[in-house]
Amino acid sequence: MSDPSQRLLDDLAGCARGEHRALSRLYRATSARLYAQLLRIVREETAAQDCLQQVYLRAWQSADHYDPDRARPMTWLSTLARNVGIDWLRRRRPEGDEAAVDALDGGHRPEDDSVALQSAQALHDCLAVLGQEQRQAMELAYFQGLTHGELAERVAQPLGTVKSWIRRGLERLKSCLTNGI
């Protein structure tokens, strides 16, 4: 059971059965990444912490609805986190500031979740087409939010190289997603 994705699948199944230890393992394995995602969305530490708690509450309550054929565990959890963060922003936005939240979620509605999960799976499949260095650069930049400079430092490569990896990676992803190549 060394595959992290399999461990997450097992923990989600445990949550669906009401196993508190499974939720604890799930939290330990995913909370840092989901917290970083929420912090980028809500931009307040206490709000991100509150939202993170809501994500795990929702995951606990709906783990029995998780379908591994539709999305990987981290994709499903990230979608929950994104929705919780956007909901938090909507509840706290000043009057007349709907455009900022709508721009963030692109007019997202809860019923669009299945389409988003399918799109996430297609993206995951297309990421597999990229070379390891290029895929790592894309994942660090877009899933962990590293800047190009931070990314170059992390992978010990020149900034221009990292920028080229990302630009070419985006081109290949676009081609893969539009043409299935």
Backbone as CSV, one residue per row, in Angstrom:
resi,resn,N_x,N_y,N_z,CA_x,CA_y,CA_z,C_x,C_y,C_z
1,MET,0.841,-1.198,0.000,0.000,0.000,0.000,0.873,1.244,0.000
2,SER,1.892,1.288,-0.869,2.782,2.429,-0.915,2.265,3.532,-1.833
3,ASP,1.308,3.243,-2.660,0.747,4.229,-3.572,-0.097,5.230,-2.781
4,PRO,0.302,6.530,-2.786,-0.460,7.521,-2.008,-1.912,7.632,-2.452
5,SER,-2.153,7.500,-3.749,-3.527,7.594,-4.240,-4.368,6.430,-3.709
6,GLN,-3.769,5.253,-3.638,-4.492,4.099,-3.100,-4.784,4.286,-1.614
7,ARG,-3.834,4.864,-0.888,-4.065,5.133,0.541,-5.220,6.104,0.711
8,LEU,-5.278,7.124,-0.137,-6.379,8.084,-0.061,-7.708,7.403,-0.392
9,LEU,-7.692,6.526,-1.387,-8.907,5.770,-1.716,-9.363,4.941,-0.522
10,ASP,-8.410,4.272,0.125,-8.739,3.456,1.295,-9.281,4.316,2.432
11,ASP,-8.680,5.489,2.625,-9.139,6.375,3.701,-10.533,6.923,3.408
12,LEU,-10.810,7.259,2.147,-12.156,7.721,1.802,-13.178,6.608,2.008
13,ALA,-12.810,5.393,1.649,-13.710,4.259,1.888,-13.934,4.074,3.389
14,GLY,-12.880,4.247,4.185,-13.015,4.165,5.635,-13.925,5.247,6.177
15,CYS,-13.815,6.446,5.646,-14.707,7.545,6.065,-16.156,7.189,5.743
16,ALA,-16.364,6.587,4.586,-17.728,6.200,4.193,-18.295,5.168,5.166
17,ARG,-17.404,4.382,5.769,-17.847,3.381,6.755,-17.910,3.957,8.166
18,GLY,-17.552,5.243,8.322,-17.621,5.885,9.631,-16.394,5.665,10.492
19,GLU,-15.258,5.349,9.889,-14.024,5.116,10.635,-13.295,6.438,10.883
20,HIS,-13.265,6.851,12.150,-12.646,8.129,12.501,-11.142,8.148,12.215
21,ARG,-10.481,7.018,12.351,-9.038,6.962,12.063,-8.763,7.209,10.581
22,ALA,-9.661,6.774,9.747,-9.501,7.015,8.307,-9.558,8.513,8.018
23,LEU,-10.462,9.210,8.691,-10.541,10.661,8.512,-9.266,11.325,9.011
24,SER,-8.749,10.854,10.119,-7.511,11.400,10.660,-6.352,11.200,9.688
25,ARG,-6.239,10.019,9.106,-5.181,9.747,8.121,-5.374,10.617,6.875
26,LEU,-6.610,10.741,6.435,-6.919,11.562,5.269,-6.505,13.012,5.522
27,TYR,-6.821,13.495,6.711,-6.468,14.861,7.076,-4.949,15.049,7.065
28,ARG,-4.230,14.138,7.699,-2.766,14.251,7.761,-2.146,14.221,6.356
29,ALA,-2.716,13.434,5.482,-2.144,13.282,4.144,-2.467,14.439,3.202
30,THR,-3.563,15.150,3.445,-4.021,16.129,2.446,-4.198,17.553,2.955
31,SER,-4.189,17.757,4.249,-4.573,19.064,4.783,-3.640,20.199,4.372
32,ALA,-2.340,19.946,4.302,-1.413,21.025,3.935,-1.710,21.543,2.531
33,ARG,-1.922,20.628,1.614,-2.191,21.027,0.226,-3.539,21.755,0.106
34,LEU,-4.553,21.228,0.788,-5.872,21.862,0.713,-5.874,23.212,1.422
35,TYR,-5.134,23.315,2.524,-5.037,24.593,3.227,-4.387,25.644,2.321
36,ALA,-3.320,25.269,1.635,-2.659,26.205,0.715,-3.617,26.650,-0.388
37,GLN,-4.392,25.724,-0.902,-5.378,26.057,-1.935,-6.411,27.038,-1.380
38,LEU,-6.918,26.761,-0.186,-7.927,27.635,0.419,-7.355,29.005,0.736
39,LEU,-6.119,29.044,1.192,-5.485,30.321,1.514,-5.359,31.188,0.259
40,ARG,-5.081,30.558,-0.887,-5.018,31.318,-2.146,-6.391,31.862,-2.531
41,ILE,-7.443,31.154,-2.169,-8.796,31.587,-2.533,-9.303,32.668,-1.588
42,VAL,-9.265,32.407,-0.275,-9.892,33.331,0.679,-8.943,34.410,1.187
43,ARG,-7.644,34.171,1.104,-6.608,35.148,1.456,-6.637,35.600,2.916
44,GLU,-7.151,34.782,3.794,-7.134,35.044,5.237,-6.852,33.728,5.939
45,GLU,-5.869,33.737,6.851,-5.486,32.491,7.509,-6.629,31.874,8.312
46,THR,-7.308,32.679,9.115,-8.377,32.103,9.946,-9.525,31.607,9.070
47,ALA,-9.822,32.317,8.008,-10.883,31.879,7.097,-10.477,30.573,6.413
48,ALA,-9.225,30.473,6.002,-8.754,29.248,5.353,-8.829,28.073,6.327
49,GLN,-8.504,28.307,7.589,-8.598,27.251,8.599,-10.051,26.817,8.798
50,ASP,-10.952,27.795,8.876,-12.375,27.467,9.021,-12.889,26.707,7.807
51,CYS,-12.485,27.149,6.638,-12.908,26.480,5.400,-12.359,25.059,5.342
52,LEU,-11.116,24.885,5.793,-10.513,23.556,5.791,-11.326,22.602,6.661
53,GLN,-11.764,23.095,7.800,-12.606,22.271,8.672,-13.893,21.878,7.944
54,GLN,-14.483,22.801,7.212,-15.700,22.512,6.451,-15.447,21.477,5.354
55,VAL,-14.269,21.543,4.737,-13.938,20.576,3.688,-13.950,19.167,4.263
56,TYR,-13.330,18.989,5.416,-13.277,17.640,5.993,-14.627,17.207,6.546
57,LEU,-15.412,18.154,6.995,-16.772,17.808,7.416,-17.571,17.311,6.209
58,ARG,-17.457,18.030,5.087,-18.160,17.602,3.864,-17.627,16.275,3.349
59,ALA,-16.308,16.108,3.417,-15.716,14.849,2.959,-16.227,13.690,3.810
60,TRP,-16.302,13.898,5.129,-16.810,12.873,6.047,-18.268,12.537,5.720
61,GLN,-19.060,13.574,5.484,-20.486,13.386,5.251,-20.794,12.796,3.876
62,SER,-19.932,13.048,2.902,-20.261,12.603,1.548,-19.260,11.600,0.985
63,ALA,-18.410,11.028,1.818,-17.425,10.051,1.337,-18.095,8.857,0.674
64,ASP,-19.296,8.517,1.106,-19.990,7.387,0.496,-20.465,7.700,-0.927
65,HIS,-20.433,8.965,-1.313,-20.817,9.351,-2.677,-19.605,9.491,-3.602
66,TYR,-18.406,9.376,-3.034,-17.194,9.490,-3.847,-17.128,8.324,-4.834
67,ASP,-16.839,8.650,-6.100,-16.742,7.644,-7.153,-15.334,7.685,-7.753
68,PRO,-14.498,6.694,-7.458,-13.120,6.715,-7.960,-13.027,6.634,-9.485
69,ASP,-14.081,6.236,-10.154,-14.065,6.201,-11.615,-14.236,7.586,-12.224
70,ARG,-14.707,8.526,-11.421,-14.953,9.880,-11.939,-13.824,10.844,-11.614
71,ALA,-13.126,10.631,-10.494,-12.058,11.558,-10.112,-11.115,10.880,-9.131
72,ARG,-9.870,11.296,-9.172,-8.909,10.831,-8.183,-9.257,11.455,-6.840
73,PRO,-8.832,10.838,-5.750,-9.184,11.360,-4.423,-8.769,12.815,-4.208
74,MET,-7.555,13.168,-4.609,-7.104,14.540,-4.378,-7.869,15.525,-5.254
75,THR,-8.263,15.108,-6.431,-9.069,15.970,-7.293,-10.423,16.227,-6.640
76,TRP,-11.024,15.184,-6.105,-12.323,15.307,-5.439,-12.214,16.224,-4.232
77,LEU,-11.180,16.028,-3.417,-10.993,16.873,-2.235,-10.696,18.316,-2.627
78,SER,-9.913,18.511,-3.678,-9.611,19.868,-4.144,-10.857,20.577,-4.645
79,THR,-11.738,19.840,-5.292,-13.004,20.420,-5.746,-13.861,20.821,-4.551
80,LEU,-13.896,19.966,-3.524,-14.618,20.329,-2.296,-14.034,21.607,-1.702
81,ALA,-12.706,21.670,-1.621,-12.045,22.843,-1.035,-12.352,24.104,-1.840
82,ARG,-12.273,23.996,-3.128,-12.558,25.157,-3.990,-13.991,25.646,-3.776
83,ASN,-14.931,24.718,-3.724,-16.328,25.094,-3.528,-16.543,25.742,-2.161
84,VAL,-15.931,25.185,-1.123,-16.058,25.759,0.221,-15.455,27.162,0.247
85,GLY,-14.293,27.345,-0.360,-13.655,28.658,-0.393,-14.496,29.689,-1.131
86,ILE,-15.044,29.298,-2.248,-15.879,30.223,-3.028,-17.166,30.541,-2.271
87,ASP,-17.750,29.532,-1.623,-18.938,29.789,-0.802,-18.628,30.786,0.304
88,TRP,-17.462,30.644,0.921,-17.066,31.570,1.989,-16.961,32.996,1.423
89,LEU,-16.336,33.137,0.260,-16.215,34.462,-0.360,-17.584,35.056,-0.674
90,ARG,-18.479,34.245,-1.166,-19.820,34.740,-1.510,-20.562,35.245,-0.273
91,ARG,-20.408,34.547,0.841,-21.106,34.964,2.061,-20.539,36.262,2.627
92,ARG,-19.301,36.567,2.336,-18.650,37.722,2.945,-18.371,38.874,1.993
93,ARG,-18.801,38.733,0.767,-18.506,39.801,-0.197,-19.355,41.038,0.116
94,PRO,-18.782,42.212,-0.113,-19.573,43.429,0.047,-20.638,43.513,-1.043
95,GLU,-21.707,44.231,-0.786,-22.763,44.411,-1.789,-22.152,44.940,-3.079
96,GLY,-22.590,44.395,-4.188,-22.132,44.872,-5.490,-20.800,44.300,-5.917
97,ASP,-20.223,43.363,-5.134,-18.928,42.798,-5.471,-19.068,41.384,-6.034
98,GLU,-20.199,41.090,-6.649,-20.437,39.758,-7.185,-19.458,39.417,-8.301
99,ALA,-19.013,40.413,-9.054,-18.149,40.147,-10.202,-16.847,39.493,-9.782
100,ALA,-16.293,39.898,-8.638,-15.020,39.324,-8.183,-15.170,37.837,-7.892
101,VAL,-16.216,37.458,-7.192,-16.421,36.044,-6.864,-16.798,35.263,-8.107
102,ASP,-17.658,35.827,-8.945,-18.049,35.136,-10.168,-16.847,34.924,-11.085
103,ALA,-15.924,35.888,-11.115,-14.721,35.725,-11.924,-13.868,34.593,-11.377
104,LEU,-13.842,34.450,-10.065,-13.056,33.391,-9.443,-13.606,32.023,-9.791
105,ASP,-14.908,31.881,-9.743,-15.468,30.549,-9.990,-16.049,30.389,-11.390
106,GLY,-15.976,31.417,-12.205,-16.457,31.301,-13.581,-17.943,31.013,-13.674
107,GLY,-18.742,31.525,-12.696,-20.173,31.275,-12.700,-20.507,29.847,-12.281
108,HIS,-19.628,29.232,-11.523,-19.789,27.825,-11.098,-21.075,27.610,-10.326
109,ARG,-21.723,26.504,-10.641,-22.908,26.072,-9.900,-22.631,24.673,-9.393
110,PRO,-23.169,24.310,-8.238,-22.898,22.979,-7.685,-23.208,21.838,-8.648
111,GLU,-24.216,21.992,-9.472,-24.557,20.904,-10.395,-23.504,20.709,-11.484
112,ASP,-22.557,21.640,-11.590,-21.498,21.508,-12.574,-20.324,20.665,-12.067
113,ASP,-20.419,20.172,-10.832,-19.311,19.422,-10.238,-18.907,18.215,-11.066
114,SER,-19.855,17.474,-11.584,-19.490,16.267,-12.328,-18.728,16.634,-13.596
115,VAL,-19.114,17.703,-14.247,-18.390,18.152,-15.438,-16.980,18.565,-15.040
116,ALA,-16.856,19.266,-13.917,-15.537,19.690,-13.447,-14.665,18.485,-13.129
117,LEU,-15.238,17.464,-12.534,-14.471,16.265,-12.207,-14.012,15.548,-13.470
118,GLN,-14.870,15.500,-14.487,-14.480,14.874,-15.751,-13.364,15.689,-16.416
119,SER,-13.470,16.997,-16.345,-12.429,17.849,-16.909,-11.118,17.662,-16.160
120,ALA,-11.208,17.535,-14.853,-10.010,17.307,-14.050,-9.355,15.988,-14.425
121,GLN,-10.154,14.970,-14.686,-9.597,13.676,-15.084,-8.927,13.789,-16.450
122,ALA,-9.548,14.524,-17.366,-8.947,14.720,-18.688,-7.615,15.458,-18.546
123,LEU,-7.581,16.462,-17.671,-6.336,17.194,-17.434,-5.285,16.253,-16.866
124,HIS,-5.674,15.433,-15.912,-4.734,14.479,-15.321,-4.184,13.544,-16.405
125,ASP,-5.047,13.043,-17.265,-4.609,12.157,-18.341,-3.635,12.869,-19.272
126,CYS,-3.916,14.135,-19.562,-3.032,14.893,-20.455,-1.712,15.237,-19.769
127,LEU,-1.735,15.443,-18.469,-0.481,15.691,-17.751,0.452,14.491,-17.859
128,ALA,-0.120,13.304,-17.970,0.689,12.090,-18.099,1.453,12.062,-19.418
129,VAL,1.017,12.843,-20.410,1.682,12.905,-21.707,2.994,13.689,-21.599
130,LEU,3.074,14.605,-20.651,4.253,15.450,-20.499,5.419,14.659,-19.927
131,GLY,6.634,15.142,-20.189,7.815,14.555,-19.565,7.801,14.852,-18.064
132,GLN,8.577,14.090,-17.313,8.561,14.209,-15.860,8.910,15.618,-15.386
133,GLU,9.984,16.217,-15.920,10.390,17.559,-15.486,9.323,18.590,-15.824
134,GLN,8.779,18.488,-17.022,7.756,19.429,-17.467,6.490,19.281,-16.630
135,ARG,6.071,18.050,-16.372,4.884,17.791,-15.566,5.081,18.302,-14.134
136,GLN,6.258,18.043,-13.570,6.534,18.516,-12.213,6.468,20.040,-12.156
137,ALA,7.040,20.700,-13.148,7.015,22.168,-13.180,5.577,22.683,-13.262
138,MET,4.783,22.055,-14.120,3.383,22.483,-14.264,2.613,22.265,-12.962
139,GLU,2.800,21.112,-12.334,2.067,20.810,-11.108,2.459,21.751,-9.978
140,LEU,3.754,22.031,-9.851,4.198,22.942,-8.791,3.682,24.355,-9.036
141,ALA,3.666,24.763,-10.284,3.216,26.118,-10.600,1.709,26.274,-10.426
142,TYR,0.952,25.332,-10.934,-0.495,25.523,-10.974,-1.255,24.872,-9.834
143,PHE,-0.732,23.796,-9.262,-1.449,23.145,-8.175,-0.947,23.592,-6.813
144,GLN,0.341,23.997,-6.752,0.871,24.456,-5.475,1.098,25.952,-5.465
145,GLY,0.901,26.600,-6.602,0.954,28.057,-6.659,2.337,28.672,-6.623
146,LEU,3.375,27.928,-6.980,4.717,28.496,-6.976,4.891,29.457,-8.155
147,THR,5.592,30.536,-7.897,5.930,31.452,-8.986,7.036,30.818,-9.820
148,HIS,7.306,31.392,-10.987,8.375,30.857,-11.819,9.710,30.911,-11.085
149,GLY,9.963,31.999,-10.366,11.206,32.124,-9.606,11.319,31.079,-8.506
150,GLU,10.241,30.881,-7.769,10.242,29.870,-6.707,10.424,28.471,-7.302
151,LEU,9.800,28.254,-8.429,9.887,26.965,-9.100,11.316,26.698,-9.573
152,ALA,11.956,27.695,-10.174,13.334,27.542,-10.643,14.252,27.201,-9.469
153,GLU,14.030,27.856,-8.361,14.829,27.584,-7.163,14.567,26.168,-6.652
154,ARG,13.319,25.754,-6.625,12.950,24.435,-6.092,13.553,23.310,-6.919
155,VAL,13.514,23.438,-8.263,14.021,22.360,-9.114,15.468,22.591,-9.559
156,ALA,16.092,23.666,-9.046,17.499,23.979,-9.322,17.787,24.056,-10.824
157,GLN,16.948,24.839,-11.522,17.119,25.053,-12.953,17.052,26.557,-13.215
158,PRO,17.639,27.008,-14.319,17.555,28.433,-14.655,16.105,28.858,-14.881
159,LEU,15.825,30.124,-14.573,14.477,30.661,-14.718,13.956,30.505,-16.144
160,GLY,14.792,30.770,-17.141,14.373,30.638,-18.538,13.972,29.214,-18.895
161,THR,14.679,28.253,-18.355,14.353,26.847,-18.607,12.988,26.507,-18.053
162,VAL,12.744,26.953,-16.819,11.461,26.689,-16.166,10.322,27.346,-16.942
163,LYS,10.533,28.583,-17.365,9.495,29.276,-18.143,9.223,28.547,-19.455
164,SER,10.263,28.032,-20.108,10.085,27.278,-21.354,9.323,25.987,-21.105
165,TRP,9.664,25.287,-20.018,8.942,24.056,-19.682,7.453,24.335,-19.536
166,ILE,7.148,25.406,-18.818,5.741,25.711,-18.567,5.035,26.139,-19.851
167,ARG,5.672,27.007,-20.641,5.054,27.451,-21.883,4.808,26.280,-22.821
168,ARG,5.816,25.431,-23.005,5.656,24.266,-23.884,4.652,23.273,-23.299
169,GLY,4.664,23.143,-21.984,3.702,22.256,-21.329,2.279,22.719,-21.555
170,LEU,2.063,24.019,-21.446,0.725,24.562,-21.692,0.288,24.313,-23.129
171,GLU,1.218,24.467,-24.060,0.894,24.204,-25.461,0.506,22.737,-25.670
172,ARG,1.281,21.819,-25.059,0.972,20.387,-25.209,-0.344,20.036,-24.532
173,LEU,-0.600,20.631,-23.350,-1.869,20.374,-22.664,-3.040,20.868,-23.497
174,LYS,-2.891,22.048,-24.060,-3.965,22.598,-24.891,-4.239,21.674,-26.074
175,SER,-3.198,21.221,-26.708,-3.375,20.311,-27.831,-4.017,19.014,-27.403
176,CYS,-3.574,18.469,-26.288,-4.121,17.217,-25.787,-5.604,17.367,-25.413
177,LEU,-5.924,18.451,-24.744,-7.302,18.639,-24.288,-8.259,18.935,-25.437
178,THR,-7.784,19.625,-26.455,-8.673,19.950,-27.562,-8.721,18.849,-28.619
179,ASN,-7.602,18.150,-28.809,-7.546,17.140,-29.857,-7.461,15.715,-29.326
180,GLY,-7.326,15.574,-28.025,-7.188,14.241,-27.454,-5.857,13.600,-27.794
181,ILE,-4.859,14.437,-28.069,-3.527,13.920,-28.471,-2.609,13.930,-27.283
